[in-house]
Amino acid sequence: MTTDPYTFLCRFARRHKRKAWSPEQAIGQAALHGIGFPDARRWGSVFEQARRNGVIKHAGMFQRVSSNGSLRPGWVGI
């Protein structure tokens, strides 16, 4: 069964409601299941849609593996 990125993120968020997680964690798990985009920046709109729909909310800051370790908002499922 093929899952689209938004559905995967919603499922990931439901399983991760108690502790904040970085976007890279969700994107990495999706990649392990063959879900994603050729350009990882396209995930931004998926996260924004999930935030607007009340699936996730900002929680903490995480140092990214990509982007030279810059800080980015973490997420938690609602």
N, C-alpha and C positions, 0 to 999 in steps of 0.2 A: 504494500500500500504506500503510495507516494503522498507525502505531506508537504504542503506549501510552507514557506518560512513563517508566515504569520501564525498559522495553526501550531507549528512546532513551538514558537515562542510562547504562545498561550499555555500550552501543555507544560513547558519548562517552568513558567511562572507559577502555575498551580502547584508544582512539586517543590518550589523554592519560595515559600512564604515567610519563613522564620528568620532567615539570615540573608543579608544583602549579598549580591553577586555582581560580578563585572559583566559587561556586554560580551567580552571575549569568551567567557565561560559558556554562555548560551550559544554563541556563534560556533565555537569549537565543537560543542556537542552536536549541533546541527550538521556540521561538516562530517562528523563521524557517521552520520546516518544518510549522507549524500544529499543534504539539503543546504542550499545556499545560492550565492550569486558569484559570477566570475569576478566581480568587483565588490569587495566586502563593504565598501561605503554605502552600497544600496540597502544595507541593513538599517541604516538610520531611519528611513521612512517606515520600516516595519516596527521599530521600537516606538517611534512617534505615534503611529496608529494605535499600538497597544496601550500607550500612555493615555491618549485621548479617550480610548474606550474603557478605561478604568481597570485594565488587566495588570498593569505594573505602575509603580511610582518610584521616584528618585529615593535613593537611600545610600548615603555615604559616598566616599570618593575612592577610586581605585587607580593605581598606577598601571598603565597599559603596557603590555609587552611590546606592541607596535607603537608607533608614534613617539619613539625615543623616551618611553616611560612617563609621558605626560599624564596628568591627572584627569580623569573623566568620571562623571557620575555613575554610581552603581545603581542597581535596581533591586526591587523586591516585589514578589507577587502580591496582589491584593486579594 
